[in-house]
Amino acid sequence: VIAFVLLFLMAPLQFIPVAGLGVVLMYAAWSLLDIRGIWVMRRRNAQAFRLAMFTFLCVLLVGVISGIGLAVLLGLMQFLRTVFRPTEQLLGVNDEGMIHSMGNNNGIKVVPGVMMYRFNSPLTYFNVAYFKRRILNLVDSTPFQPRWVVVDAVASFTHADISVLAAIDELKRDLLQRNVKLVLAGRRTELTRWFRINRLGRDRELILVPDLYLALKLIQSKEQAEPPAAQ
């Protein structure tokens, strides 16, 4: 319809009063403004609410195109901040053996000797150093001395980045110096292929399993098989 108007109805449109066109534009703009939805967003997602208000003020102060451009730039900066320093969780199990995030006195308990970690962002060359540092800091500062570190690999390992795989190989060696073994849970097929192609992780010190539950079962079976003196 817009293309038809632009091609064939431009001449008749010149007879419509500018005030009439202004009312149409104001009505269309008002129908796009969802005050209630933005206010609900304030409670559900404070970061998105601040971005929406920033966009609104920029459009009022500097114009539509410039305001939206500034908002897009701020959104990109927020995205990069999330990727560089994403959220993270330590995982545990409830009384039924289900794995959940720990915190807020939710009754989730640590598996003895195991630190389960989730990094809520795909790993890339510019955040893998932070990922490695966070795991080592958590291992060094945890009240109990873990013998195993289990990483939820589903969310973190999304593509074959050689810098990420090399950092994981370094993390494995750093943990071994602390007598801690590294387990990657999830994406076993892809990770096995990626490490093999890049000739990394060829020894048995890096353990790859299909999911977190199988990781716990494997750890349990290995510890039961070890002699008491080794534990």
Secondary structure by P-SEA (a helix, b strand, c coil): caaaaacccccccccccaaaaaaaaaaaaaaaccaaaaaaaaaccaaaaaaaaaaaaaaacccaaaaaaaaaaaaaaaaaaaaabbbbbbbbccccbbbbbbcccccccccccbbbbbbccccccccaaaaaaaaaaaaacccccccbbbbccccccccccaaaaaaaaaaaaaaaaacbbbbbccaaaaaaaaaaaacccccccccccccaaaaaaaaaaaaaacccccc
